[in-house]
Amino acid sequence: MRSDFQSSLNNLKEWEGLKDNDPSDPGGETIFGISRAFHKDIPWPPTWEQAKRIYLTDYWIKGGCDALPFPMDVIHFDSCVNPGIGAAIRFLHDSGEHKDPSRRAVEYIDLRLRYYLGAIRRRPVALKYLAGWMDRSLDILERTVINLWDMEA
């Protein structure tokens, strides 16, 4: 496990820390961002310690975050959680022509934002999530790439 996992988890908790049960969300009831609909094999409700183990095994490790350099590992982990591993793997693949991790991260976030716009076109009720999705995506970009550029300057 990389040291970036804990800081990634801290970032994630700001966006996924609440209990929610939005009837128009396909994930249904969530606690700590863990969806009851997609995690039927765990005792409900999960504790924060259980959620951390799920995030490590089902998202960080399964998403291949350990193999990625900073800031891609942090950004990819957040995308594995939302919008999901399948979409995150596509973003990773499609941003792969950039060898510089910072440029790749910017392209990756662009692909993620375009994915969300497509999700709204397919399911207009999802428009209510757009501001949050954009804030989250831009927040993770600022906390990683922009801060990295500031430190280099």
C-alpha positions in Angstrom: 0.0 0.0 0.0 1.3 3.4 -0.9 1.5 6.3 1.5 -0.8 8.2 -0.9 -3.8 6.0 0.0 -4.3 7.6 3.4 -4.3 11.2 2.0 -6.6 10.0 -0.9 -8.9 8.6 1.7 -8.9 11.9 3.6 -9.8 13.8 0.4 -12.5 11.2 -0.4 -14.1 11.5 3.1 -14.9 15.1 2.4 -17.0 14.1 -0.6 -18.3 10.7 0.6 -18.6 11.2 4.3 -22.4 11.6 4.6 -25.2 9.1 4.9 -27.5 9.4 1.9 -30.5 7.7 0.4 -31.4 9.5 -2.8 -34.1 7.6 -4.6 -32.9 8.8 -8.0 -29.3 7.6 -7.3 -28.7 4.1 -8.7 -26.4 3.4 -5.7 -29.4 3.9 -3.4 -28.5 4.1 0.3 -24.9 5.0 1.0 -22.8 5.4 4.1 -19.2 6.8 3.8 -19.8 6.6 0.1 -20.3 2.8 0.3 -23.4 1.8 -1.6 -25.7 -0.7 -0.2 -26.8 -1.7 -3.7 -23.3 -2.4 -4.9 -21.9 -3.9 -1.6 -24.6 -6.5 -0.7 -22.0 -8.8 0.9 -21.1 -6.6 3.9 -22.9 -6.1 7.2 -25.0 -3.0 7.1 -24.3 -0.2 8.0 -20.5 -0.4 7.6 -18.3 1.3 10.1 -15.6 3.7 9.0 -13.0 1.0 9.5 -14.9 -1.4 7.3 -15.3 1.4 4.7 -11.5 2.0 4.7 -10.9 -1.7 4.0 -13.4 -1.7 1.2 -11.8 1.4 -0.3 -8.4 -0.2 -0.1 -9.3 -3.5 -1.6 -12.2 -2.8 -3.9 -11.1 0.6 -5.3 -7.4 1.4 -4.6 -6.0 -2.1 -5.3 -8.5 -3.2 -7.8 -8.2 0.1 -9.7 -4.4 -0.4 -9.9 -3.6 2.8 -8.0 -0.5 1.4 -6.5 1.1 1.2 -10.0 0.5 4.9 -10.8 2.7 7.9 -10.0 1.4 10.9 -8.0 -0.9 12.7 -8.8 -2.5 10.0 -11.1 -2.8 7.5 -8.2 -4.9 10.0 -6.1 -7.0 11.2 -9.0 -7.6 7.7 -10.3 -8.6 6.4 -6.9 -11.2 9.1 -6.6 -12.6 8.3 -10.0 -12.7 4.6 -9.2 -15.1 5.5 -6.4 -17.1 8.1 -8.5 -18.0 7.5 -11.3 -16.7 3.9 -10.9 -13.8 1.6 -11.8 -15.0 1.0 -15.4 -15.1 4.6 -16.3 -11.9 5.3 -14.4 -10.0 2.7 -16.3 -11.3 4.3 -19.6 -10.0 7.7 -18.4 -6.7 6.2 -17.6 -6.4 4.5 -20.9 -7.6 7.5 -22.9 -5.2 9.9 -21.1 -2.2 7.5 -21.6 -0.6 9.4 -24.4 0.8 11.9 -21.9 4.0 10.8 -20.3 4.1 13.8 -17.9 1.8 12.8 -14.9 0.6 16.4 -14.5 -0.5 16.7 -18.1 -2.0 13.3 -18.0 -3.9 14.2 -14.8 -5.4 17.3 -16.5 -6.5 15.3 -19.5 -7.9 12.6 -17.2 -10.0 15.2 -15.3 -11.3 16.6 -18.6 -12.4 13.1 -19.6 -14.1 12.7 -16.3 -16.0 15.9 -16.6 -17.1 15.0 -20.2 -18.2 11.6 -18.8 -20.5 13.4 -16.3 -22.0 15.5 -19.1 -22.7 12.3 -21.0 -24.3 10.8 -17.9 -26.7 13.8 -17.8 -27.6 13.4 -21.5 -28.4 9.8 -20.9 -30.3 10.4 -17.6 -31.4 14.1 -17.3 -32.4 13.6 -13.7 -28.7 13.4 -12.9 -28.4 17.2 -13.7 -28.9 17.8 -10.0 -25.5 16.2 -9.3 -23.5 18.2 -11.9 -22.3 21.0 -9.6 -21.1 18.5 -7.0 -19.4 16.3 -9.6 -17.6 19.4 -11.0 -16.6 20.7 -7.6 -15.3 17.3 -6.7 -13.3 16.8 -9.9 -11.8 20.3 -9.8 -11.1 20.0 -6.1 -9.0 16.8 -6.6 -7.2 18.5 -9.5 -6.4 21.5 -7.4 -5.3 19.4 -4.4 -2.9 17.4 -6.6 -1.7 19.0 -9.9 -2.2 22.7 -9.1 -0.5 22.4 -5.7 2.3 20.4 -7.3 2.8 23.2 -9.8 2.7 25.8 -7.0 5.4 23.8 -5.1 7.6 23.7 -8.2 7.3 27.4 -8.9 
